[in-house]
Every structure is written in structure tokens, then in C-alpha cells.
Amino acid sequence: MIEFFLFILFFLLVIYAIEFTPRQKPRMILSFIIDHIKIKGDIDMISLKATQQQKFKIGFVDAKGNAANVEPGSVDISISDESVATVERNPDDETEFTVKAKGTGTAQLNVSADADLGEGVKPVSDFAAVEVRPGDAVGVGIQALGEPEEQPDPVPPADPV
């Protein structure tokens, strides 16, 4: 239930940020506590044109912000709507990936891994909004409307009285 509430809150913040912030690199900072674990994140909203892609590298940290390891092979990266963007993983490094824009809209990028380096499972996760905007115009197309037709006969000027 808490996850559903957090998703709705995140979605509303994304809509607000997309509608009312300049088109630079919008950011949100979220902080909340679940099961006595403080989760604080500086969440970038990834904003791409429909013709763009962006490379990323995931970094994991401990409670004090120091670099931390996760279980090898446990990193999962997904996107909520592949008609908006897709994720292409680096086969040589599971912490690197590329987000490729596919169509205009908004999707959620999800990242998770197993932080327990032993036999148990301790999931850690993060998410970001992905906004894809239309690309810039790079050409002009002229389209005929209907078939060619004869011009109407000119109207003769009226006789002066």
C-alpha cells in the first residue's frame, strides 16, 4: 500500500515538474522513511528529444554516502513504457546503460539490485522520470491538397458611370 501511495505522489510531482519548470535539467529531492530505513534521493528527471539517447552509470552508496557494492549480476534496469523510451544495457558493465527515446510521452525508469553480499536478499532501488519531447524540425515538406484545377475566369472591371 505504501508503494502505491509513493508511486502516486511521485507521478503527481513529475506532472507538476514537467508542466511548471523550465526545460533545463529539472530535479526533485525526495526523503521518506520505510521500515526504519531513511530513503533520500536527488532524482533527475531525464528529458530527451525524440531523436536523442543518453548514457548512464549507476552508483550504489551506503547510509553515509560512501560507495558500496551490490551482489554481482543482481542489477535490474527497466522502463515502464517502451513506446516512450527503451533501455539498452552495456553487456560488459551491468551498471552502465543507455536510455533511447522512441516516442513522445513520460515513463518511469526503475533500477534495483541486491545489496546483501551474502546469501540473503536486501533490495535497494531507485527510479527517475523519463520525458521525451518532439525533436526539432530539420526540413520542410510541401504536400498538395487535392488535384490541380483550373483557375476561375477573372471578373471584368465594372463600367464607370
BAFI-3210 file (N, C-alpha, C; in Angstrom, 3 decimals, decimal comma, padded with zeros to 6 digits):
// residues 161
n [1|2|3|4|5|6|7|8|9|10|11|12|13|14|15|16|17|18|19|20|21|22|23|24|25|26|27|28|29|30|31|32|33|34|35|36|37|38|39|40|41|42|43|44|45|46|47|48|49|50|51|52|53|54|55|56|57|58|59|60|61|62|63|64|65|66|67|68|69|70|71|72|73|74|75|76|77|78|79|80|81|82|83|84|85|86|87|88|89|90|91|92|93|94|95|96|97|98|99|100|101|102|103|104|105|106|107|108|109|110|111|112|113|114|115|116|117|118|119|120|121|122|123|124|125|126|127|128|129|130|131|132|133|134|135|136|137|138|139|140|141|142|143|144|145|146|147|148|149|150|151|152|153|154|155|156|157|158|159|160|161]
n.u [000,822|001,960|003,846|002,206|001,043|003,373|004,112|001,966|002,323|004,861|004,235|002,449|004,203|005,986|004,336|003,737|006,349|007,053|005,176|005,543|008,196|011,306|012,786|015,305|017,466|015,390|014,911|014,167|013,930|013,498|012,513|011,975|010,760|010,861|010,128|011,972|014,168|015,897|015,210|016,562|016,636|018,054|016,524|016,892|015,156|014,936|015,254|014,594|014,869|012,905|014,696|016,986|019,456|020,728|023,526|024,126|025,454|025,205|025,506|026,114|025,470|026,350|024,773|026,025|026,715|028,947|030,707|029,371|029,099|027,112|025,353|026,922|025,602|022,992|021,794|019,021|017,375|014,770|012,078|009,000|007,327|007,812|007,165|007,729|010,432|013,439|015,648|019,002|021,323|024,750|026,720|029,144|029,322|027,268|026,295|026,084|024,153|022,037|019,561|017,174|015,285|011,994|009,316|007,088|006,224|005,841|007,649|008,596|011,739|013,253|015,474|017,116|018,728|020,514|021,564|022,660|025,496|025,819|024,142|021,506|018,797|018,681|016,979|017,701|016,649|015,853|014,408|013,479|012,033|011,281|011,149|010,052|010,330|009,029|011,214|013,473|012,620|013,984|013,765|011,667|008,469|006,335|003,009|000,597|-002,753|-005,402|-006,319|-004,803|-006,492|-008,502|-008,141|-010,538|-012,449|-011,352|-012,995|-014,515|-013,677|-015,931|-018,139|-017,455|-019,632]
n.v [-001,192|001,226|001,542|001,997|004,468|006,042|005,863|007,223|009,767|010,376|010,399|012,592|014,642|014,519|015,265|017,903|018,996|018,739|020,370|022,926|023,775|025,145|024,102|022,912|021,009|019,510|018,788|016,787|016,451|013,849|012,573|010,073|007,666|004,199|001,235|001,867|002,699|005,255|006,923|008,855|010,886|012,485|013,160|012,961|014,192|012,749|014,188|014,092|014,691|013,354|012,271|011,637|010,055|008,905|008,163|006,344|005,730|003,647|004,227|002,854|003,450|003,563|004,027|006,346|007,636|006,705|004,925|001,777|-001,813|-004,130|-007,250|-009,119|-009,350|-008,834|-006,448|-004,751|-003,177|-001,263|000,034|001,771|002,211|001,199|002,343|004,954|005,180|003,177|000,847|000,163|-002,081|-002,162|-004,759|-005,379|-004,126|-004,122|-001,901|000,178|001,849|002,774|005,125|005,269|007,392|006,894|007,638|010,442|011,392|010,281|008,244|005,796|005,133|002,382|001,098|-001,528|-003,622|-006,254|-005,700|-007,225|-008,902|-011,484|-014,617|-013,895|-011,641|-008,252|-005,808|-002,874|000,146|002,530|005,261|007,166|009,828|009,782|011,908|012,409|014,565|016,137|016,118|018,604|020,522|019,592|019,882|020,693|019,913|019,827|019,495|018,568|019,636|018,046|017,725|019,291|022,197|024,201|027,738|030,157|032,189|035,512|038,287|040,812|044,323|046,694|048,910|052,367|054,843]
n.w [000,000|000,795|-001,217|-003,432|-002,728|-002,680|-005,364|-006,603|-005,447|-006,476|-009,234|-009,391|-008,625|-010,764|-012,939|-012,115|-012,125|-014,823|-016,090|-014,920|-014,717|-015,959|-019,118|-018,534|-016,682|-014,847|-011,377|-008,506|-004,979|-002,858|000,286|002,582|005,013|005,292|006,898|008,982|007,560|006,171|003,240|000,865|-001,884|-004,713|-007,384|-010,743|-013,509|-016,451|-019,507|-022,821|-026,364|-029,060|-030,821|-029,476|-027,260|-024,091|-022,079|-019,016|-015,722|-012,966|-009,525|-006,362|-002,923|000,598|003,867|004,705|002,445|001,148|-001,440|-002,392|-002,698|-004,647|-004,993|-007,473|-010,756|-010,027|-010,702|-011,910|-014,541|-015,791|-017,852|-017,733|-019,948|-023,040|-025,451|-025,205|-024,376|-024,503|-022,836|-023,141|-022,239|-021,128|-022,102|-020,941|-018,500|-015,874|-014,572|-016,307|-018,784|-021,581|-022,299|-024,738|-026,680|-027,954|-028,567|-028,056|-024,703|-021,241|-019,004|-016,485|-015,182|-013,742|-011,297|-009,690|-007,203|-005,449|-002,295|-000,299|000,244|000,871|001,369|001,639|000,671|000,088|-001,021|-002,926|-004,413|-007,001|-008,838|-011,746|-013,609|-017,053|-019,668|-022,929|-025,548|-028,587|-031,449|-032,902|-035,814|-038,967|-041,605|-044,467|-045,625|-048,402|-049,173|-051,531|-051,687|-052,658|-056,202|-059,168|-060,473|-062,715|-062,884|-061,787|-064,119|-064,675|-063,162|-065,032|-064,926|-063,431|-065,304|-065,459|-064,268]
ca.u [000,000|002,851|004,454|001,203|000,966|004,601|004,057|001,031|002,989|005,905|003,582|001,953|005,367|006,506|003,436|003,966|007,668|007,065|004,333|005,827|009,612|011,967|013,243|016,712|017,529|014,579|015,297|013,344|014,570|012,514|013,035|010,927|011,241|010,095|010,720|013,082|015,285|015,710|015,485|016,639|017,161|018,065|016,052|016,914|014,136|015,634|014,462|015,210|014,089|012,571|015,825|018,177|019,708|021,612|024,191|024,120|026,166|024,586|026,409|025,442|026,093|025,892|023,980|026,794|027,012|030,174|030,489|029,092|028,926|025,896|025,566|027,156|024,546|021,657|021,278|017,890|017,014|013,586|011,331|007,579|006,621|008,813|006,789|008,315|011,892|013,933|016,914|019,983|022,351|026,119|026,970|030,410|029,227|025,838|025,902|026,002|023,062|021,649|018,126|016,944|013,936|011,250|008,129|006,830|005,470|006,559|007,756|009,387|012,920|013,419|016,751|017,161|019,830|020,587|022,655|023,213|026,554|025,832|023,139|020,183|018,454|018,340|016,809|017,825|016,088|015,697|013,615|013,540|011,069|011,847|010,253|010,513|009,666|009,247|012,503|013,469|012,417|015,236|013,450|010,329|007,753|005,183|002,053|-000,518|-004,086|-006,301|-005,771|-004,766|-007,768|-008,459|-008,450|-011,808|-012,278|-011,298|-014,205|-014,165|-013,944|-017,254|-018,121|-017,643|-020,886]
ca.v [000,000|002,389|001,678|002,605|005,870|006,696|005,969|008,307|011,008|010,600|010,742|013,968|015,525|014,514|016,101|019,283|019,415|018,842|021,478|024,231|024,086|025,402|022,898|022,608|019,693|019,564|017,832|016,728|015,772|013,135|011,962|009,420|006,540|002,961|000,184|002,454|002,981|006,565|006,932|010,234|010,853|013,631|012,439|013,686|013,865|012,621|014,870|013,869|014,882|012,055|011,817|011,562|008,987|009,357|007,081|006,494|004,750|003,550|004,168|002,440|004,066|003,096|005,005|007,581|008,195|006,125|003,924|000,446|-002,864|-004,935|-008,618|-009,156|-009,959|-008,556|-005,141|-004,822|-001,863|-001,389|001,255|001,438|002,311|001,116|003,166|006,263|005,022|001,831|000,786|-000,745|-002,310|-002,436|-006,160|-005,504|-003,492|-004,108|-000,612|001,172|001,632|003,902|005,338|005,724|007,913|006,229|008,416|011,454|010,958|010,169|006,878|005,695|004,282|001,697|000,426|-002,241|-004,576|-006,944|-005,099|-008,212|-009,605|-012,880|-015,484|-013,278|-010,630|-006,956|-004,996|-001,415|000,559|003,953|005,484|008,512|010,086|009,986|012,696|012,504|015,666|016,069|016,614|019,859|020,395|019,582|020,007|021,187|019,090|020,502|018,471|019,079|019,399|017,779|017,670|020,607|022,616|025,444|028,957|030,763|033,319|036,784|039,119|042,081|045,504|047,326|050,118|053,602|055,542]
ca.w [000,000|000,839|-002,534|-004,311|-002,346|-003,135|-006,822|-006,926|-005,082|-007,478|-010,502|-009,288|-008,648|-012,132|-013,747|-011,710|-012,572|-016,282|-016,516|-014,339|-014,578|-017,239|-019,819|-018,350|-016,047|-013,640|-010,349|-007,302|-003,866|-002,055|001,503|003,351|005,818|005,178|007,739|009,726|006,662|005,557|001,812|000,410|-003,237|-005,599|-008,565|-012,009|-014,492|-017,720|-020,530|-024,135|-027,589|-029,645|-031,637|-028,636|-026,304|-023,022|-021,348|-017,565|-014,892|-011,653|-008,384|-005,136|-001,749|001,907|004,613|004,873|001,132|000,595|-002,486|-001,857|-003,699|-004,644|-005,465|-008,927|-011,557|-009,478|-011,127|-012,839|-015,070|-016,646|-018,142|-017,626|-021,229|-024,110|-026,604|-024,919|-024,375|-024,217|-022,114|-023,733|-021,228|-021,550|-021,755|-020,222|-017,185|-015,564|-014,004|-017,376|-019,720|-022,414|-022,499|-026,110|-026,899|-029,033|-028,904|-027,036|-023,536|-019,977|-018,483|-015,266|-015,234|-012,462|-011,095|-008,407|-007,049|-004,162|-001,525|000,630|-000,470|001,325|000,777|001,737|-000,323|000,649|-002,224|-002,984|-005,701|-007,289|-010,045|-012,315|-014,684|-018,389|-020,516|-024,317|-026,260|-030,041|-031,923|-033,653|-037,257|-039,715|-043,024|-044,803|-046,585|-049,005|-049,576|-052,335|-051,146|-053,781|-057,557|-059,815|-061,063|-063,499|-062,147|-062,249|-065,037|-063,955|-063,235|-065,702|-064,070|-063,613|-066,121|-064,675|-064,606]
c.u [000,868|003,471|003,487|001,098|002,189|004,619|003,139|001,661|004,066|005,293|003,080|003,103|005,970|005,658|003,652|005,294|007,725|006,303|004,866|007,299|010,211|012,525|014,750|016,797|016,715|014,997|014,317|014,171|013,465|013,205|011,876|011,520|010,290|010,831|011,998|014,325|014,996|016,114|015,448|017,250|017,062|017,756|016,096|015,735|014,834|014,744|015,201|014,283|013,900|013,711|017,080|018,265|020,675|022,191|024,203|024,991|025,541|025,670|025,619|026,208|025,540|025,143|024,698|027,200|028,291|029,825|030,313|028,902|027,548|026,261|025,788|026,029|023,137|021,051|020,193|017,515|015,817|012,946|009,857|006,847|007,636|008,381|007,332|009,837|012,240|015,264|017,791|021,133|023,708|026,432|028,247|030,370|027,751|025,369|025,832|024,883|022,788|020,132|017,972|015,491|013,295|010,049|007,836|005,973|006,362|006,537|008,586|010,522|013,123|014,759|016,702|018,335|019,729|021,809|023,271|024,238|026,681|024,741|021,732|019,945|018,037|018,206|017,047|017,307|016,017|014,874|013,808|012,473|011,833|010,804|010,853|009,648|009,862|010,617|012,344|013,240|013,778|014,997|012,041|009,717|006,552|004,272|000,911|-001,836|-005,040|-005,548|-005,690|-006,125|-007,582|-008,813|-009,783|-011,508|-012,260|-012,601|-013,803|-014,478|-015,316|-017,096|-018,315|-018,922|-020,674]
c.v [001,258|002,622|002,352|004,102|006,629|006,861|007,112|009,653|011,354|011,060|012,180|014,968|015,612|015,418|017,564|019,789|019,604|020,078|022,839|024,540|024,378|024,117|022,719|021,205|019,751|018,480|017,893|016,062|015,167|012,561|011,362|008,219|005,367|001,912|000,660|002,693|004,317|006,488|008,388|010,209|012,180|013,046|013,342|013,249|013,883|013,211|014,775|014,323|013,498|011,470|011,546|010,265|009,531|008,150|007,407|005,428|004,810|003,479|003,794|003,016|003,448|004,231|006,339|008,205|007,684|005,098|002,547|-000,537|-003,504|-006,317|-008,602|-009,904|-009,642|-007,245|-005,332|-003,405|-002,064|-000,028|000,885|001,446|002,339|001,825|004,590|006,181|003,563|001,941|-000,250|-000,876|-002,553|-003,875|-006,367|-004,916|-003,336|-002,791|000,494|000,814|002,910|003,944|005,936|006,158|007,194|007,047|009,392|010,884|010,915|008,718|006,910|004,702|003,699|000,973|-000,263|-003,208|-005,208|-006,408|-006,061|-009,048|-011,062|-013,664|-014,902|-012,291|-009,363|-005,997|-003,508|-001,009|002,071|004,068|006,918|008,632|010,297|010,719|012,744|013,540|015,495|016,644|017,937|019,576|020,453|019,711|020,533|020,242|019,865|019,416|019,125|018,723|019,242|017,727|019,079|020,915|023,919|026,632|029,506|031,923|034,610|037,561|040,424|043,270|046,104|048,586|051,338|054,324|056,993]
c.w [000,000|-000,527|-003,510|-004,025|-002,847|-004,647|-007,235|-006,605|-006,101|-008,799|-010,477|-009,305|-010,045|-013,018|-013,412|-012,265|-014,083|-016,739|-016,080|-014,129|-015,941|-017,822|-019,703|-017,793|-014,770|-012,657|-009,200|-006,220|-003,017|-000,829|002,260|004,075|005,649|006,003|008,421|008,872|005,991|004,092|001,378|-000,973|-003,944|-006,968|-009,783|-012,848|-015,839|-018,796|-021,866|-025,246|-028,219|-030,479|-030,806|-027,828|-025,276|-022,306|-019,854|-016,924|-013,503|-010,599|-007,142|-003,952|-000,469|002,610|004,795|003,544|000,505|-000,482|-001,859|-003,007|-003,568|-005,181|-006,987|-009,648|-011,081|-009,953|-012,186|-013,243|-015,993|-016,854|-018,220|-018,967|-022,365|-025,389|-026,427|-025,009|-024,095|-023,486|-022,796|-022,745|-021,854|-021,147|-020,937|-018,809|-016,838|-014,957|-015,051|-018,341|-020,499|-022,505|-023,892|-026,259|-028,077|-029,489|-027,790|-025,905|-022,307|-019,524|-017,203|-015,481|-013,840|-012,426|-009,739|-008,409|-005,667|-003,411|-000,522|-000,124|-000,035|000,619|000,825|000,614|000,412|-000,528|-001,976|-004,353|-005,798|-008,563|-010,507|-013,390|-015,984|-019,217|-021,926|-025,022|-027,766|-030,408|-032,658|-035,130|-037,960|-041,215|-043,203|-045,810|-047,104|-049,556|-050,349|-051,660|-052,324|-055,099|-058,144|-060,451|-061,809|-062,608|-062,634|-063,193|-064,243|-064,153|-063,897|-064,779|-064,408|-064,465|-065,232|-065,131|-064,774]
res [m|i|e|f|f|l|f|i|l|f|f|l|l|v|i|y|a|i|e|f|t|p|r|q|k|p|r|m|i|l|s|f|i|i|d|h|i|k|i|k|g|d|i|d|m|i|s|l|k|a|t|q|q|q|k|f|k|i|g|f|v|d|a|k|g|n|a|a|n|v|e|p|g|s|v|d|i|s|i|s|d|e|s|v|a|t|v|e|r|n|p|d|d|e|t|e|f|t|v|k|a|k|g|t|g|t|a|q|l|n|v|s|a|d|a|d|l|g|e|g|v|k|p|v|s|d|f|a|a|v|e|v|r|p|g|d|a|v|g|v|g|i|q|a|l|g|e|p|e|e|q|p|d|p|v|p|p|a|d|p|v]
***
